[in-house]
Structures are given as C-alpha cells and as structure tokens.
Amino acid sequence: MNFIIAADTDIGIVRKTNQDSTACLVGQAGDHPFAFGVVCDGMGGLAKGELASATLLNAMVTWFKQEFPVLLAGGIEDSVIRARWTEIVRSNNETIMAYGAKNGFHLGTTLSAILLTQERYYVINVGDSRVYEIAGAVRQITEDQTVVAQELKYGIITPEQAENDPRNSVLLQCVGASQVVNPDFFFGTPVRNATYLLCSDGFRHKITPGEMAQCFAPQANTNAAQMRANIRALIELNKQRMEKDNITAALIRTL
C-alpha cells in the first residue's frame, strides 16, 4: 500500500492571523511506506495561538522524523505509541502553559494526528479538530472533546439542539490550557483505496459530509496536485459561506 499526501491552510475571511498548523509526511522502511499527518488549531490572542499550535506540531513531526524510524525497526505496539504520544502532549502542555504564565496570557491548541502503516493506523485527538476516513461513506474516527459533544453522547441534548448550541466551541481540554491533558486514542486497520482527512473545526463548520464524500472520494484524488486542488475548493466554499475561523485540512490517500 502506497500513500499520496496533500495539505493546505487559509487564514479565512475574519482572523488577523492563522493560528492553525499542519504537516503531512511520508516515509519508507524497506518496501513498506508509511504516512503521518497532523493538524493543530491554536487559540489565544494575537499570534499566541499560532505559537501553541506550531510548538506542538513541531514536537509531533520531530517524533516522526527522529524516533519513529527507530521504533519501526523494533516493531510497533499500540501501547508504545499511546505512551509516547501522551508523554509528548503532556510535556508540551506544561511548556506552553508555563510560557503563557510567564508572559501573562493564555494560549492553547488542539491536536489531531494519524500515523498510517501497512497494517495499522494510530490516531490521537485532543480538542475538536477531527480525523475522518472516506471510502464511499464518511466515517468520523475521532470524537470531539467539547461540552456539546459530551452532552450529545450521553443523551442530555438532541442532535438538533447540538447543531445550534452556542457552546459548540467550548472545549473540555486543550494542550497548554488544561492542568492535565488526557488524549483520546483510536486504532484500526487502514482501508486500501481510501482517503484520510484531518481538519480543524473551521474546515467542517460549513461543509456537509456529502460534500466531503464527493470532493475527497478516492477516485477524485489520484495525485497530490488533484488532492491539493480539492482541499482548496472546499476551503474556498467555506469562505463563500462566511466561515469566520481559520481553515485547514490535510489528506492522506491510500493506494
């Protein structure tokens, strides 16, 4: 199984800075390709959210470039990925929080990341950025860590109420602004001939699952240029529909 990657981000129509950060990378060990994608959505005044998201993204990318090849040589276990990624998140939570306290402001970031190997995918999530699997249907892999998502899950509110709830952006935790961060993890078998989408919440507010399915269908994304153009098309559609947030998406296509 091979991988094609693409990513794009946009400041949007309102914000003065783009506080989203994204990276999408591929690598190979012998005859076995693998892929890695990250989206972080920062929050904080001025460029401080951008600092938080870039800090965490750089830590995850550094892990992929420096530690993952060593791990791959010795075999991968879910528990090892879980432990190391949790350590990275909590270490950066302390670093970002300490920086904010020293300088007198609050900042933080969400995190959604996926590692795809030949046999397994590994997903981590903190906050309300998302990871989807698109193979015919659109399947949301992650669960939003928000007040509204939690109340919806436990039947406190209905899907119709959740749609217009003013607390939709209220996070239960984020990296840099929570005393303790407990990431969610999701593991599974990657689907061949599928598209894996990572996105900030600004990318999905004004886009329907049907539009995602059509634009990111595997057959409509056969090369990196086409994938990048399809991401840009939905970014522009978001802007036409007056999305106010930064807008970011990354795609990993399995072949």
Buried (B, 14 or more C-beta within 10 A) or exposed (E): BEBBBBBBBBBBEEBEBBBBBBBBBBBEEEEEBBBBBBBBBBBBEEBBBBBBBBBBBBBBBEBBEEEBEEBBEEEBEEEEBBEBBBEBBBEBBBBBBEBBEEEEEBBBBBBBBBBBBBEBBBBBBBBBBBBBBBBEEBBEBBBBBBBBBBBBEEEEBEEEEBEEBEEBBEBBBBBBBBEEBEBBBBEEEBBEEBBBBBBBBBBBBBBEBEBBBBBBBBEBBEEBEBBBBBBBEBBEBBBEEEBBBBBBBBBBBBE
